[in-house]
Amino acid sequence: MAENLDALDRAGKMEVLDLSERLSGDAPGRDTRAALLAYAGAIPAEDLDLMK
């Protein structure tokens, strides 16, 4: 799954973020998109492989 996200361009990643916001519901006063983008690419690929 991580490689699928990595393969997306910025527009595709923004669509995923939009979907995640719709699924989780927006918390009042919280910018979910900015919060998620802060962690984009933060997990090394080796760690993602271990999590699989």
PLY file of the C-alpha trace (Angstrom):
ply
format ascii 1.0
element vertex 52
property float x
property float y
property float z
element edge 51
property int vertex1
property int vertex2
end_header
0.00 0.00 0.00
2.79 2.44 0.83
4.29 2.02 -2.62
0.87 2.84 -4.08
0.78 6.10 -2.14
4.38 6.89 -3.06
3.52 6.44 -6.73
0.79 9.10 -6.60
1.46 12.63 -7.70
0.57 15.50 -5.38
-2.98 15.73 -6.77
-3.52 12.03 -6.11
-2.21 12.35 -2.58
-4.57 15.26 -1.99
-7.48 13.06 -3.14
-6.46 10.42 -0.60
-6.36 13.10 2.09
-9.78 14.35 1.09
-11.15 10.82 1.30
-9.60 10.29 4.72
-11.23 13.49 5.94
-14.63 12.38 4.68
-14.26 8.94 6.27
-13.02 10.19 9.63
-15.24 13.24 9.86
-13.78 16.66 10.37
-12.93 17.64 13.91
-14.02 21.24 14.48
-11.10 23.63 14.27
-8.65 20.95 13.13
-6.91 21.03 9.76
-6.69 17.30 9.08
-5.02 17.78 5.70
-2.16 19.82 7.17
-1.82 17.37 10.05
-1.50 14.41 7.67
0.83 16.21 5.28
3.20 16.92 8.16
3.84 13.16 8.35
3.96 12.42 4.62
7.10 10.45 3.87
8.15 10.38 7.53
8.25 6.60 7.82
11.32 5.06 6.15
10.58 2.50 3.43
12.39 -0.22 5.40
10.03 0.32 8.35
7.00 0.22 6.06
8.23 -3.11 4.69
8.51 -4.47 8.25
4.96 -3.35 9.01
3.61 -5.29 6.05
0 1
1 2
2 3
3 4
4 5
5 6
6 7
7 8
8 9
9 10
10 11
11 12
12 13
13 14
14 15
15 16
16 17
17 18
18 19
19 20
20 21
21 22
22 23
23 24
24 25
25 26
26 27
27 28
28 29
29 30
30 31
31 32
32 33
33 34
34 35
35 36
36 37
37 38
38 39
39 40
40 41
41 42
42 43
43 44
44 45
45 46
46 47
47 48
48 49
49 50
50 51
